[in-house]
Amino acid sequence: MPHTAQESQARILIIEDARDIAHLVEMHLRDAHYQVEAVHDGTLGLERALSNHYDLIVLDLTLPGIDGLEICRRLREQPEYPLILMLTSKGTELDRVLGLELGADDYLTKPFSIRELLARVKALFRRRDAQNGTVPAPPPHCPGAQIGEPDTIRTGDLVIEMIKRKVTLDGVCLALTAKEFDLLHQFACHPGRVYTRAQLLDCVWGLGYEGYEHTVNSHINRLRTKIEKNPAQPRYLLTVWGVGYKFAEAEQN
C-alpha cells in the first residue's frame, strides 16, 4: 500500500529495552520509508523525545530508568506531543489501561506480528493527517450510523468540524486526543441515542477490540473536563444510570 508524503517524512522514536525487538521494529519501519531512531533506556528515551520532534513514539512500558507510563504522562503534559503506540506484555492489563488513560493512542501486546505493527502505525498517521486536514477521513463506523452525517455539528457553544477534526467551545479550540475526538463525534452524530460501554468500544475502538469498559469511563471523564463548563453537572455528555451514556438532544442544550 503506497505511503503519503506525510508518512514517508514521519520521524519515529522507538523506546524499547529488548534490543532484538527494537532492532526488528526499527528495520521494518525503515523498510517502510519512515525515519527511525531507537533507544533502550527510559531516561534517555524521555530526554530524546522532549528535545527532538517526533511524529510517533513506539513505547515499551517496562523500561530501565523511567518507565513507559511516566514517559507517556510527561509527554502528554507538553503543549505539542507525538502519537504514542504502547508495547505491552501479556498479563499487564492494568498497565495497558493506565497507559490508555494517560493518553496513549494505541497499543500492541507482545508477541505481535510486524504486519500488525505496520498497520497500526499507518492507521495512526492517517488519523493524524485527517485531524490536521491533510486528508479527509470518514467518521467512526457504527452499525446503524446515519448516512450523510454533517461535516460540521453545532450544538450550544460546541462546534465539531469533522473534516478538520477540530472542536471549539465558545470559540476556543480544544486539544482532544484522536480517540476523544472520535468518541465525541460518535455521540454528537446521534444525539439522544443511549450507548452502553460495550457498544462504544465497538463503535469507536473497533469491532472485536480487546479493551476494557473502564477505558470508556476514563475517556468520558477526560472529555467532560474539556467540553463541559462544569464536568460535575455535564450539559453535553450525559450519564444514563445503569445503562451508559448519551449526547444531549438539541432542546436540552
N, C-alpha and C positions, 0 to 999 in steps of 0.2 A: 504494500500500500504506500503510495507516494507521501512524502512529507511536505508540509508547507514551509515557506521560507522562515516563518517564525520558529517552527520546530527545529529546523536544521541549525539555527543560530542559538538555540537554547543551551544554557550552561547548567550542568548538573553536578552537585556535590554528593558523593557517597560517604556516609559516616558509618562504617561497619568494621568491627574489630576482627572478625573472621576473615583473614586475608584471602583465603581461597574464594569465599563468596564475593568479597569486594572486587577481586580481580575478574571473576567471571562476569559479574554485573557490569563492571567498567568496560570490559572487552566488547560485550554485546551492545551496550549503549553507544560506544564509539562506532561500531559497525553500522548502527542505525543513524549515524551522522550527527550525534549530539556531541557537544564539548563537555568532557567529563574529567573530574578530579576525584581522588579518593583519599581519605584519611582514616586512621584506625584507632583514634582516641577521641573521647567525647570532649575533653577540654580544648584540644586543638581543633576539633570539628566546629565547635561553637565559635571559637575565635575566627576561624576561616569564614564561617557563614556570616558573621557580623561585620567583617571587614571587607568583604567582596560581594559583588552582585551575582546571585544565582537565581535561576528560574525555578529549580526544583532541588529539594534535599531528599535523598533516599536515606532514611534514618533508621538505624537499628536501635532498639530500645535498651538492650543490655550492653553497656559500654564501660570501659575503664575511664576513670576521671568523672566527668559529668554524664549522667545517664540520659537516654533519649527523651524521657518525659520532661526533664528540666530544660533540655535544649529546645524542645517544642514550645514550652511555655515562654522561654526567653525570646524566641524568635517572634512569637505572636504578640509580644509586647512592643515590637518595633512598628513605626508608622507604616513602613512597607515591608512585606515579608514574602518569602518564596512559598511555592507549593511544597507540601510535605507528604511523602509516601513512607509510611512506617513499615518496618520489617519486624515481625514478632515471632516468637516461638510458640509451638503448641503448648497449651496449658497455662498461657498467660492472659486469660480473658480479661482480668481486672485491668492489667496494664493497657490492653488494647482499648478498652472502654475509656480509661482515663486519657489515653492519647487522643482519641476522637473528641472527647470533651474539651481538651486543651486546644483543639483546632486543627489537628491533622486532617488532610484532605482525603486520604485513603490508606488502606493497609493491606499487606500481604503476609500470610502466615507461612513460616518455613516448615517444611521444604516447599518451594514454589517453582513453577516452570518459568524459564526465560521468556517463553512466548506470552505467558500471562503478565509477567513484569512489563514487557514492552507494550502490551495492550493497555495496561493501566497507565503507564507513562504517557502514551499517546492520547488517551482519553482525558487525562488531567490537563495536558496542553491545549487540547481542543476546547475544553471548558474555559480555560483561562483566556484563550483568544476570543471566544464568544463573549466573555464578560468584558473584554477590552474593546469590543466592537470590531474585531479584526475579521471574524467570520460569523455568519448567522448560525444559530443553533435552535433546534426545536425545544419546546418546553418539556419537562419531565413527563414521561408517558405513564398513564394510569388507566386501567380498564374503566370505561365509562366517561373518559375525559371528553370535553366538548371539542368539536371540530371548529377550526377557525377562531381559536382563542385570541383575544385582543393583544396587540403589541404593547399597549400602554394601559395600565389599570390604575384608576384614580378612585380612592375611597377616603373620605375625610381629608386629613392633611397628608396622607400617604400616597406616593406615586411610585409605581413599579413599571419600569421600562424593560421589556423582555429582551429586545434585540441588543440593547446596550448593557443588559444585565445591571441596571442601575436602580437604586432605591433612594428616594428622598423623603424626608419628613419635615414639614414646614419649610421646604426649600433647601434643607441641609442634606447633603449627600451622606448616606450611611455606609460604613465599612462592613459589609457582610462577607462571610466566607462563601465558597461555592455552594456548599450544602445548605447553609442558611438561606441563600437566595432561592435555591430550588424548592426548599420547604415552604418558604413564604409564597412563591409563585403558585405552587400546587394548591395551597389554601385559597389564595386570592382569586384563582380562576373558578373556584367552586364555593362561593360564599354560602354559608348556611349548611353545607354538607358536613356531616359528622364523620371523622376518621378515627378508627382505632389505631393504636400504636403499630400493630402488625401491618395494617393497611398502609400506613405512612412509610414503614420500612420498605414495602414492596414498591410503592409509588415513587419515592424519592431516592432510595438507596438501590433499588432494582429488585426484580423478582428473584427469589432464591438467595437474597443477601443473608449471609450468616451473621447477622448483627444481633443487637440486643434492644429490647423495648426501652431500656433505660437510656440508650443513646438518643432516642426520640425526645424523652423528657429533658435531657440536658440541652439539646439543640433548641427546643421550645423555650426553655428558660433563658438561654443566651439571646435568642431572637427577641424575646419580650423586653429584655434590658435595652435593646437597640431601637425598637419601633414603638414601644409604649412609653408615654409620659410618666405613667405610674404602673410599673410592672405588677405590683400587688393587686391592682384593680385594672386589668387589661381591657382595652377598648376594641382591639382587633382580634387577637388570638385568644379565644375563649375556651375554657375547660368545660367539657360536658361530663359531669361527675359519673364515674362508674363505666364510662364508655371510651372517651378520648378527647379530641379537640375539634374545633371548627373555627372558621373565619366569620366574623360578624357580617350579617347582611347589611345592605346599604342603609336601610331605615334605622339600624341600630347604631350607626356611626354619627 
